[in-house]
Amino acid sequence: MDKQTVLYETHKSMGGKMVPFGGWAMPLHYGSQLEEHHQVRRDAGMFDVSHMTVVDLEGVQVKPYLRRLLANDVEKLKSAGKALYSCMLNEQGGVVDDLIVYHMSDTWFRMVVNAGTTEKDLAWLERQAEGFDVSITPRRDLAMIAVQGPNARDKALPLMSESLQQAGVALKPFSAVMDGDWFVARTGYTGEDGFEIMVPGDQVESFWRQLNDAGVAPCGLGARDTLRLEAGMNLYGIDMDEEASPLESGLGWTVAWEPEERNFVGRSALEVQRGDPNKQRFVGLVLTGRGVLRNHLKLFDGDEPIGEITSGGFAPTLERSIAFARVKSGIGESCEVEMRGKRVPAQVVKPPFVRQGKSQLT
Amino acid sequence: MSNTPTDLRYAKSHEWVRDEGDGTVTVGITEHAQELLGDLVFVDLPEVGAQLEAGGDCAVVESVKAASDVYSPVTGEVTEVNEALDGAPETINEDAFGDGWIFKVKLDDAGELDNLLDADAYNALVAEEDH
């Protein structure tokens, strides 16, 4: 039996087609995935992301703990509310999960981890906490809504407390503010402006309905996937996992190599890979022929196999098909994709494909 | 399933067939099939003149979610394809039994139509699959 978020019945009453995802029953769409995608690119849409897990990490040693745990360095977070995207690695340099961590105070950090990996993550967090004075508390009492799109902030802010409205207007990208148990972050997974908002579970339905009344369209996992793909954002378990390092997953930018003496979990394995000129690359593909790129399709340069698509699909903003792929080093600017026994040409590009509603393709 | 036209025949693989009465049939996918697929973004049409076998795959419809083969419900030669779907695959979502038709076939054997389901039998099949 899949778990249900507090909004489960609300989704059903709004026409959500519920499907299993990461152990949860979540809305795939509320009628048309394409319309929901466009709504986010052009106006404002909202996603129930309550299946993801908020974890509070507290204690006097929380910062040294996180500097050991994460491949990115929380030392970069100088002021309260600042957020950092990071991978959490195993000793082999594979990705245990990707996450966002917020600096609340010097003794309190807040993390948001993926739904399907939550139990594994919590066990990993506990195991790595050995020897550190840190408490780890999953906040199952909090629900979370992502409000995304060029008009998302303007539509969401009037529905919040006065103090959140004041702080929220001034909020910089990748920063968060709090008021009681409400937590508002200017982050997202769509390539558009907007907020991710944590709300006490017993208040989330009324907030969701108020957002809907304010013209923020409910959107499902389907649109969330095409939006993040266009925005060049990885999906854990599809684009990277415990077998693939951040360096082979387009996430090299999230690894903080300096200072050299910071010995984060997986560092020594990554150091070896870092110097390997033959390590695999992570690239974007744009299909120039006809069809739709799909996960796991094989790539060729002539007769030579050169890699595989990790996630692919139709990009509604571009009206063509795009993908991420893991390929061998030294490939050119084009390749062929094997689709149903036929070879179809594709162009190799650097993600993102779309940012703030605009195509990045030249 | 009140929207299953009774004047059509159906294949178990969710195609519909309209007997045009002149030895040709028109083929598309059902309302139920388009609903399962979601928003369609690409249709790979058969070629005019191609010889189709009943039960053989002959076209592909791709939605935002997945690709799905379309099987010919009948044996015969393709006489016409719906070129309009090339630029507007969503027509199938909007009007699966009408403007969203996919191809037309000149039947080798008109008797083959008797092997297909009527609307009641098709509805029963869909109801069963839903369980």
Interface residues (C-beta under 8 A of the other chain):
Chain A: L28 H29 S32 Q33 L34 G222 T226 R290 G291 V292 R294 G313 F314 P316 S321 R340
Chain B: G38 D39 V41 F42 D44 V60 E62 V64 K65 A66 A67 E90
